[in-house]
Amino acid sequence: MTISAILFDVDGVLIDSLEPHLKICRDKNREFKLGLKIPDARAFREMVRRGVPISPMKQFFIAVGFPEPLAEKANADYQREFATRYAPAPFPGVKRMLKQLAVGGAALGVVTSNTRAIVTAALGDATASMRKDLLFTLDHPRRLSKAQALAAVARKLRVPARNVLYVGDQPKDFEAARNAKVQFLGVTFGWGISGAESEFESVESIAELTRELRARLKPPVAVPRRARAAK
């Protein structure tokens, strides 16, 4: 099947950001004197797999126990502080992967619940491999849901939705892809996919993700007419 566009979720797919997100929760917990027990990465991943809402970031704070007003305040601090004070970085190999994919013929972009400022600060020059008009962030002017953004990419490129592939790390990413009728590939090194899911394929590392995406971008091998006749 032809792949015309590859869209990525960002946190847990392109950038290694779960621990920094938990750290800001621990810091705000102390600052606000809430006395909460913030889950570690393993416990948090189990919450995500159970379907606990964790995005956008206000929901993340609520998920770990912040009351609504302080979740709102913590989220405002997050918008100001996260990119500089917590500075998540791309997973090793991400920049190389994006450069390789950029010459493979598919348009690259992101569909994420994070803000453009945090995404661009974390990815740095890796965004040069992506189309600027395919960066759908939380603060995108159109304010689209993930499913709406995925469908919008297909319309923008004038291709069938099935020719768009979304790479995500949460069950809700799969739901968005399914609702938009695009392909989905999960990663198990992110925030909430275990690899035991039967509804979709998944990969376990950036190296495996790179190989899988490059393989999907290769054109199908033509079968000679004589060979087809022999069958």
Sequence and secondary structure as in RCSB ss.txt:
>XXXX:A:sequence
MTISAILFDVDGVLIDSLEPHLKICRDKNREFKLGLKIPDARAFREMVRRGVPISPMKQFFIAVGFPEPLAEKAN
ADYQREFATRYAPAPFPGVKRMLKQLAVGGAALGVVTSNTRAIVTAALGDATASMRKDLLFTLDHPRRLSKAQAL
AAVARKLRVPARNVLYVGDQPKDFEAARNAKVQFLGVTFGWGISGAESEFESVESIAELTRELRARLKPPVAVPR
RARAAK
>XXXX:A:secstr
    EEEE  BTTTEE HHHHHHHHHHHHHHTT       HHHHHHHHHTT    SHHHHHHHTT  HHHHHHHH
HHHHHHIIIII  EE TTHHHHHHHHHTTT EEEEE SS HHHHHHHHGGGGGGS GGGEE TT TT   HHHHH
HHHHHHHT  GGGEEEEESSHHHHHHHHHHT EEEEETTSSS  S  SSS EESSHHHHHHHHHHHHS      H
HHHHH 
